Amino acid sequence: MDAPPVALVVEGVGKTYRLWSTPGSRLWVPVCFRLAGLLPAAAAARLRARLHRRVHDHQALCDISFELPRGEALGIIGHNGSGKSTLLQIVAGVLEPTTGRVAINGRVAALLELGSGFNPELTGRENVRVNAAILGLTAAQVRDRMDDIVAFADIGQYIDEPVKTYSSGMALRLAFAVQVHTDPDILIVDEALAVGDAAFQAKAMARIDEILRRGTTLLFVGHDLNAVKAFCHRAMLLDKGQVVLQGLPDEVITEYLHRTHKRALQAQQDRRASSLARIDGGYGLEDACVVQARVNGTRHVGVQHGGRLEFALDVRRSDDMVAPCLIFDVLDGRGLQLTGRRIALPQGEGVVCVSIVLDAVFQQGIYRIRTRVADAPSPDLTTVLARQEGWLSFEVVDDSRERFTGLFPVPMDIHVDVPGDDGGRA
């Protein structure tokens, strides 16, 4: 079977910013560099050495290379300042790379700085026409999609008011609505799914999901790791402008969380930071982690709705833990936490066996278990020492939508009253 065509090629891309010691040095330092060529070699070398102290090169990206086939989604994660947004701006054509090249096959829609291209004196409707035309839509296409764009933005009568009267949230919603109605071949998203209120965010996520089902290629940057898991087939971790790891989202996210947690412990001057390492299912300390885990005697089990799940966890803790604790969480397929418990462990050194029994009263689907071993004198004072996820899972195999909707049932007292009757209970 032929491989899908490549939608995006990034090859050896680097970006270097030249920073100047003062605004005036942007003018006179280049002039002096040119004048140095007229001096004797020794004098020119001394002058150039002094001038170099007035200039600092900051390398935001270094030798970034990847290919993205059509219809695939790539999530890019990393700490602030790692170069994520710079990379997206280069792919979108907003910035020119210092080195390397970017090849794009198809129409690009970039959800970067939403609303930055709006003219504040024009109305929302007029800005929609202008921005849609810039994005490549014809006048007829804009007319056909105008009602859908206005309905999606949901800003009411303000659509015919000048944009300068909008709140920042209204402008972001309108800009988002324009971008997602252009039928892009490649969609670039940079932290743009947090626009508007909770209802609009849910609608935005659903719209992105719909675009992806049509075969659009996605390049996604965000700190919402659940969104990366939900939308992306692959992930890439950037650190200080370089690619640290590429692979499946779970693998890359685990490495990102490991590095994040290690930095947090170092910031707290916790001596245990240097011992934090990758372990089975995640990261943690050798003397504070889950060493064995089973559900119904295995790592993955399929059960009927309401079936019995017996978890057996061997937890190692160290004697320097003030209040050892095991945090046990049930996650859905997208990594959202459904429920969980904080289980206090006895102080001491060595392994304790924790048994957890629950009924699989969940909707059809696959669910994962996340465990965290923590030193937790209180819920507000909790230091996580190990985090392991994905090595235990269970699947509810039967469809229970006739019994309840959603992921799990909640006890309800329901009455259905019929006029003229004594009423019934459902």
C-alpha positions in Angstrom: 0.0 0.0 0.0 1.4 3.4 -1.0 2.3 5.8 1.8 0.2 8.9 2.2 1.6 12.0 0.4 3.7 14.3 2.6 1.9 17.6 3.6 4.8 19.2 5.4 8.6 18.9 5.3 10.8 20.7 7.8 14.5 20.1 7.0 17.4 21.4 9.1 15.5 24.5 10.3 17.3 26.9 12.6 16.5 30.4 13.8 19.1 32.7 15.3 18.2 36.2 16.7 20.9 38.9 16.9 20.5 40.9 20.1 22.2 44.3 20.5 23.5 45.8 23.7 21.8 49.1 23.0 19.4 50.4 20.3 22.1 52.6 18.9 24.5 49.7 18.5 22.2 48.3 15.7 23.4 51.2 13.6 27.0 51.8 14.5 28.3 48.3 15.1 27.6 47.1 11.5 29.3 50.3 10.2 32.4 49.7 12.3 32.5 46.1 11.1 32.7 47.4 7.6 35.3 50.0 8.5 37.5 47.3 10.1 38.2 45.9 6.7 40.1 49.1 5.9 42.5 48.7 8.9 45.6 46.5 9.1 44.9 42.9 10.0 46.0 43.1 13.7 44.0 46.3 14.3 41.0 44.9 12.5 41.0 41.8 14.7 41.2 43.9 17.9 38.3 46.1 16.7 36.1 43.1 15.7 36.7 41.4 19.1 35.5 44.6 20.9 32.5 44.9 18.6 31.5 41.3 19.2 31.0 42.1 22.9 28.2 44.5 21.7 26.3 41.7 19.9 24.8 38.5 21.3 23.4 35.7 19.1 20.4 33.8 20.6 19.7 30.5 18.9 16.0 29.8 19.3 16.0 26.7 17.1 18.7 24.4 16.0 18.5 21.8 13.2 14.8 20.9 13.4 13.8 18.2 10.9 10.6 16.1 10.5 8.0 15.1 7.9 4.3 15.2 8.4 2.2 13.0 6.1 -1.2 14.2 5.0 -3.9 13.4 7.5 -1.5 13.0 10.4 -1.4 15.0 13.6 1.9 16.0 15.4 1.9 17.5 18.9 4.9 19.7 19.9 5.5 20.1 23.6 8.2 21.7 25.7 8.8 24.2 28.5 8.4 27.9 27.9 11.2 29.2 25.8 11.9 25.9 24.1 11.2 27.2 20.6 7.7 25.8 20.0 6.0 29.0 18.9 9.0 30.1 16.8 8.8 26.8 14.9 5.1 27.2 14.2 5.6 30.8 13.0 8.3 29.6 10.6 6.0 26.9 9.3 3.2 29.4 8.9 5.4 31.7 7.0 5.4 34.5 9.6 9.1 34.2 10.2 12.0 33.3 7.9 14.4 30.6 9.1 18.0 31.4 9.5 19.0 28.0 8.1 17.1 25.1 6.5 13.9 25.0 4.6 10.1 24.3 4.9 8.1 22.8 2.1 4.3 22.9 2.4 1.8 21.1 0.2 -1.7 22.7 0.5 -3.6 25.5 2.1 -2.5 26.5 5.6 -4.7 27.9 8.4 -2.7 29.1 11.4 -4.3 29.6 14.8 -1.4 31.6 16.2 -2.0 35.2 17.5 -5.8 35.2 16.9 -7.3 38.5 16.1 -4.0 40.2 15.4 -4.9 40.9 11.8 -8.3 42.6 12.5 -8.8 46.2 11.6 -10.4 47.8 14.8 -12.3 50.4 12.7 -14.1 47.7 10.6 -17.1 45.7 11.8 -16.8 42.1 12.6 -18.5 41.1 9.4 -16.2 43.3 7.3 -13.1 41.8 9.1 -14.4 38.3 8.3 -14.6 39.2 4.6 -11.0 40.7 4.6 -9.4 37.9 6.6 -11.2 35.1 4.7 -10.0 36.7 1.4 -6.4 36.8 2.8 -6.7 33.1 3.6 -7.6 32.3 0.0 -11.4 32.1 0.0 -13.3 33.6 -3.0 -16.0 36.2 -2.5 -18.6 33.5 -3.3 -17.1 31.1 -0.7 -17.1 33.9 1.9 -20.8 34.6 1.2 -21.7 30.9 1.5 -19.9 30.5 4.8 -20.6 33.8 6.4 -23.7 32.6 8.3 -21.8 29.6 9.6 -18.9 31.7 10.8 -21.2 34.2 12.5 -23.1 31.4 14.2 -19.9 29.7 15.4 -18.5 32.9 16.8 -21.8 33.5 18.7 -21.2 37.2 19.4 -24.8 38.2 18.6 -25.4 41.7 17.2 -21.8 42.7 17.8 -20.9 41.1 14.5 -22.0 44.4 12.8 -20.2 46.7 15.4 -16.6 47.9 15.0 -14.1 45.4 16.4 -12.6 48.1 18.7 -15.8 47.7 20.8 -15.2 44.0 21.3 -13.8 42.4 24.4 -10.6 40.4 23.8 -12.6 37.2 24.1 -15.1 38.2 21.4 -12.3 39.1 19.0 -10.5 35.7 19.6 -13.8 33.8 19.0 -14.4 35.6 15.8 -10.8 35.0 14.6 -11.0 31.3 15.5 -14.3 31.0 13.7 -12.8 32.4 10.5 -9.8 30.1 10.5 -11.7 26.9 11.1 -14.1 27.6 8.2 -11.4 27.9 5.5 -11.2 24.1 4.9 -7.4 24.0 5.4 -5.1 21.2 4.2 -2.8 22.0 7.1 -4.0 23.4 10.4 -1.5 25.0 12.8 -2.6 25.5 16.3 -0.7 27.3 19.0 -2.5 27.4 22.4 -5.6 28.5 20.6 -8.1 26.0 22.1 -8.4 28.0 25.3 -10.4 30.8 23.7 -13.8 31.8 25.2 -15.7 30.3 27.9 -16.1 26.5 28.7 -19.0 26.1 26.2 -17.0 27.7 23.4 -13.9 25.7 24.2 -15.9 22.5 23.9 -17.3 23.7 20.6 -13.8 24.5 19.4 -12.5 21.1 20.4 -15.4 19.4 18.5 -14.7 21.5 15.4 -11.0 20.6 15.4 -12.0 17.0 15.8 -14.3 17.3 12.8 -11.6 19.0 10.7 -9.2 16.1 11.5 -11.7 13.5 10.5 -11.8 15.1 7.0 -8.1 14.3 6.6 -6.6 17.6 7.5 -3.0 17.6 8.7 -2.5 19.1 12.2 0.5 20.7 13.8 -0.4 21.4 17.4 1.5 23.2 20.2 0.0 23.3 23.7 0.5 22.7 27.3 -2.8 20.8 27.5 -1.3 17.2 27.4 -4.7 15.6 27.3 -5.4 17.5 24.0 -2.1 16.2 22.6 -3.1 12.7 23.5 -6.6 13.2 22.1 -5.7 14.7 18.7 -2.1 13.6 17.9 -0.7 10.5 16.3 2.9 11.5 17.2 4.5 14.0 19.5 7.8 15.8 19.6 9.6 17.2 22.7 11.6 20.4 22.3 14.1 21.7 24.8 16.3 24.8 24.3 15.5 24.8 20.6 16.5 21.2 19.9 14.5 18.0 19.4 14.9 15.8 22.5 12.5 13.0 21.6 10.0 12.0 18.9 7.6 9.2 19.2 4.2 8.1 20.4 2.4 10.8 22.5 2.4 8.8 25.8 6.2 8.2 25.5 7.0 11.8 24.8 4.6 13.2 27.4 6.2 10.9 30.1 9.6 12.2 29.3 8.3 15.8 29.4 6.7 15.3 32.8 9.8 13.6 34.0 11.9 16.7 33.1 9.2 19.1 34.5 9.0 17.3 37.8 12.8 17.1 38.1 13.0 20.9 37.6 10.3 21.4 40.2 12.2 19.3 42.8 15.4 21.2 42.0 13.6 24.5 42.4 12.6 23.3 45.9 16.2 22.3 46.6 14.9 18.8 47.2 17.9 16.5 47.4 15.8 13.7 45.8 15.8 15.6 42.5 19.1 14.0 41.3 17.7 10.5 41.9 14.5 11.0 39.8 14.8 8.6 36.8 12.7 6.8 34.2 11.1 3.6 35.7 8.6 1.1 34.5 5.5 3.0 33.4 6.8 6.5 34.0 9.4 8.1 36.3 10.2 8.1 40.0 12.7 7.1 42.7 13.9 3.6 43.2 12.9 3.7 46.9 9.6 5.4 46.3 7.5 3.9 43.5 5.1 1.1 42.5 7.3 -1.9 41.8 4.6 -4.4 40.8 1.0 -3.8 39.6 -1.7 -6.2 38.5 -5.4 -6.1 37.8 -7.2 -9.4 38.1 -3.7 -11.0 38.0 -2.5 -9.4 34.8 -1.7 -6.0 33.2 -4.8 -5.6 31.0 -8.2 -7.2 31.4 -11.5 -7.1 29.7 -14.7 -7.2 31.8 -18.5 -6.8 31.4 -20.2 -3.7 32.8 -20.2 -4.0 36.5 -17.6 -6.7 36.5 -15.2 -7.0 39.5 -11.7 -5.4 39.2 -9.1 -6.4 41.8 -5.9 -4.3 41.8 -2.8 -5.5 43.6 -0.1 -2.9 44.0 3.3 -3.4 45.6 4.5 0.0 46.8 8.0 0.8 48.0 8.5 3.7 50.3 11.6 5.1 52.1 12.0 5.9 55.8 12.6 9.6 55.1 9.0 10.1 53.8 7.1 12.0 56.5 3.6 10.9 55.2 3.9 8.3 52.5 0.8 8.2 50.2 -0.4 6.3 47.1 -2.6 8.3 44.8 -4.7 5.9 42.6 -6.5 7.4 39.6 -8.8 6.0 36.8 -8.4 7.8 33.4 -10.4 7.6 30.3 -9.0 7.0 26.8 -8.1 10.7 26.4 -6.3 10.8 29.7 -9.0 12.7 31.6 -9.2 11.7 35.3 -12.6 10.1 36.2 -12.1 9.2 39.8 -9.4 8.3 42.3 -8.3 7.9 45.9 -5.5 9.1 48.1 -4.4 6.1 50.2 -2.2 6.8 53.3 0.6 4.3 53.7 2.4 3.3 57.0 5.7 5.0 57.6 8.8 2.9 57.3 11.1 1.4 54.7 10.4 -1.4 52.2 7.4 -2.7 50.3 3.7 -2.6 51.3 0.9 -4.4 49.4 -2.1 -2.3 48.5 -5.3 -4.0 47.4 -8.1 -2.1 45.7 -11.4 -3.6 44.6 -14.0 -1.8 42.5 -16.8 -2.6 40.1 -16.3 -1.6 36.4 -19.5 0.6 36.3 -18.2 2.5 33.3 -19.4 2.9 29.7 -17.9 0.8 26.9 -14.2 1.6 26.3 -10.6 1.4 27.5 -9.6 2.9 30.9 -6.1 3.3 32.3 -4.7 3.5 35.8 -2.3 6.2 37.0 -0.4 5.8 40.2 1.6 8.4 42.1 3.7 7.8 45.2 3.9 11.0 47.2 5.1 12.4 50.5 1.8 14.1 51.5 1.5 15.6 55.0 -1.7 17.3 53.6 -3.5 17.6 50.2 -1.9 21.1 49.9 1.6 19.9 50.8 2.2 17.0 48.5 5.5 16.2 46.9 5.1 13.6 44.1 8.1 11.2 44.0 6.9 8.8 41.3 4.3 8.9 38.5 3.4 5.7 36.6 0.6 5.5 34.0 -0.5 3.2 31.2 1.0 0.0 32.4 -2.4 -1.1 34.0 -5.6 -0.9 32.0 -9.0 -2.5 31.7 -11.7 -2.5 29.0 -15.4 -2.6 29.5 -16.6 -4.6 26.5 -20.4 -4.1 26.5 -22.4 -1.1 25.5 -24.4 0.4 28.4 -25.9 3.4 26.8 -29.4 2.1 27.5 -28.7 2.2 31.2 -27.0 5.6 31.4 -25.2 8.2 29.2 -21.7 9.5 29.7 -18.8 7.5 31.1 -20.3 6.3 34.4 -23.6 6.4 36.2 -24.5 8.7 39.0 -27.3 7.7 41.5 -30.5 9.6 40.5 -34.0 9.6 41.8 -36.2 10.1 38.8 -40.0 10.7 38.6 -42.1 10.8 35.5 -45.5 12.4 36.2 -48.5 11.9 33.8 -51.4 14.4 34.3 -54.5 12.5 35.6 -52.4 9.5 36.7 -50.8 8.6 40.0 -47.4 9.0 38.4 -44.6 6.5 37.8 -41.1 6.0 38.9 -38.3 5.3 36.4 
